[in-house]
Amino acid sequence: MRIGILGTGNMAAALGGAWVDAAHEVVIGGRDPAKAAATAARIGAAGHGTLADAAGFGEAVLVAVPAGAVAEVIADVAGQLAGRTVIDCTNPLQPTADGLMLATTSITRSVPGAHLVKAFNLCHESIWRQRWPVYEGQRLVVPFCADDAGAVAVVDALVTSIGCAPAHCGGLVRAGYLEATAALAIGMWFAGAEPRWAFPAPAEA
């Protein structure tokens, strides 16, 4: 599959590298040509260029920029995104005295003609660098939210190709729950707790 990645940072490199290793064609796009070239070289991507170059290349497009920059970046390339599966992996979090809170819900932004997906936002970039993530004998589950059936199929394929298990958790109306889950889990990790032990398997109930 052809994948365009908007961003040159850790998540772009981690997920992009996983997809390159799974034999997908990846193009890295950024506002800084040198950073885009460096990230592409580091992961063995098929190419690099501007944000518009990456957006126009991919059947799927990953938005991997700081959450506060998502609206501006998408506005810059909106013309290239029509008909494509656009995956938002960002978490719009802000620290407060009461812990991490959601600054906004990023996925609700409109991208005319694009098929939006919220996915890959629950794990630290280091997890996506593992080949392939299996814990206690179980493949890592990747929850995601999407409305379009074609986009669901695209994300199913991308998740499965890197050795993980896809879990469609409903439409975009539920995407905010994934972001809230990230806020809760990250806050627990920072506090030294283990979020997964709060969710025993149904068979153990």
Backbone hydrogen bonds, N-H to C=O, Kabsch-Sander energy under -0.5 kcal/mol:
donor,donor_aa,acceptor,acceptor_aa,energy
3,I,1,M,-0.5
3,I,25,E,-3.2
4,G,60,A,-2.5
5,I,27,V,-2.8
6,L,4,G,-0.5
6,L,62,L,-3.2
7,G,5,I,-0.9
7,G,29,G,-2.8
9,G,64,A,-0.6
13,A,9,G,-2.4
14,A,10,N,-2.8
15,L,11,M,-2.4
16,G,11,M,-0.5
16,G,12,A,-1.9
17,G,13,A,-2.5
18,A,14,A,-1.9
19,W,15,L,-2.4
20,V,16,G,-2.4
21,D,17,G,-2.4
22,A,18,A,-1.0
23,A,20,V,-1.9
24,H,19,W,-2.6
25,E,1,M,-2.2
26,V,24,H,-0.6
27,V,3,I,-2.3
28,I,47,G,-2.0
29,G,5,I,-3.0
30,G,49,G,-1.9
36,A,32,D,-2.3
37,A,33,P,-2.4
38,A,34,A,-2.3
39,T,35,K,-2.6
40,A,36,A,-2.3
41,A,37,A,-2.3
42,R,38,A,-2.2
43,I,39,T,-1.6
44,G,40,A,-1.1
45,A,40,A,-2.4
46,A,26,V,-1.8
47,G,26,V,-1.2
49,G,28,I,-1.9
54,A,50,T,-2.1
55,A,51,L,-2.6
56,G,52,A,-2.4
57,F,53,D,-1.1
58,G,54,A,-1.7
59,E,2,R,-1.9
60,A,2,R,-1.8
61,V,85,T,-3.1
62,L,4,G,-2.6
63,V,61,V,-0.5
63,V,87,I,-3.4
64,A,6,L,-2.5
64,A,62,L,-0.8
69,A,66,P,-2.5
70,V,66,P,-0.5
70,V,67,A,-1.2
73,V,69,A,-2.5
74,I,70,V,-2.7
75,A,71,A,-2.1
76,D,72,E,-1.8
77,V,73,V,-1.1
78,A,74,I,-0.7
78,A,75,A,-0.6
80,Q,77,V,-2.0
81,L,77,V,-0.6
81,L,78,A,-1.2
82,A,78,A,-0.5
83,G,113,G,-2.9
84,R,81,L,-2.2
85,T,59,E,-2.0
86,V,84,R,-0.7
86,V,115,H,-2.3
87,I,61,V,-3.2
87,I,85,T,-0.6
88,D,86,V,-0.6
88,D,117,V,-3.0
89,C,63,V,-1.6
89,C,87,I,-0.6
93,L,91,N,-2.2
94,Q,101,M,-2.5
96,T,99,G,-0.8
99,G,96,T,-1.8
101,M,94,Q,-2.5
103,A,92,P,-3.8
104,T,92,P,-0.7
106,S,104,T,-0.7
108,T,105,T,-1.1
109,R,106,S,-1.7
114,A,111,V,-2.1
115,H,84,R,-3.0
116,L,114,A,-0.7
117,V,86,V,-2.3
118,K,145,C,-2.3
119,A,88,D,-1.8
119,A,117,V,-0.6
120,F,143,P,-0.5
127,I,124,H,-1.7
128,W,124,H,-0.8
129,R,125,E,-0.6
129,R,126,S,-0.6
130,Q,127,I,-1.5
134,V,132,W,-0.5
135,Y,138,Q,-2.9
138,Q,135,Y,-2.0
140,L,133,P,-2.3
142,V,165,A,-2.8
144,F,167,A,-2.1
145,C,118,K,-2.1
146,A,170,G,-2.1
147,D,116,L,-0.7
152,V,148,D,-2.1
153,A,149,A,-2.0
154,V,150,G,-2.0
155,V,151,A,-2.5
156,D,152,V,-2.6
157,A,153,A,-2.0
158,L,154,V,-2.3
159,V,155,V,-2.9
160,T,156,D,-2.5
161,S,157,A,-2.1
162,I,158,L,-0.7
162,I,159,V,-1.0
163,G,160,T,-1.9
164,C,159,V,-1.9
165,A,140,L,-2.9
167,A,142,V,-2.0
169,C,144,F,-3.4
169,C,167,A,-0.6
174,R,171,G,-2.2
175,A,172,L,-1.8
177,Y,174,R,-1.4
178,L,174,R,-0.8
178,L,175,A,-0.7
179,E,175,A,-1.6
180,A,176,G,-2.4
181,T,177,Y,-2.3
182,A,178,L,-1.9
183,A,179,E,-2.1
184,L,180,A,-2.3
185,A,181,T,-2.9
186,I,182,A,-2.7
187,G,183,A,-1.7
188,M,184,L,-2.0
189,W,185,A,-2.5
190,F,186,I,-2.5
191,A,187,G,-1.3
192,G,189,W,-1.7
193,A,188,M,-2.8
197,W,194,E,-1.3
198,A,195,P,-2.1
199,F,196,R,-1.7
204,E,201,A,-2.1
205,A,202,P,-1.5
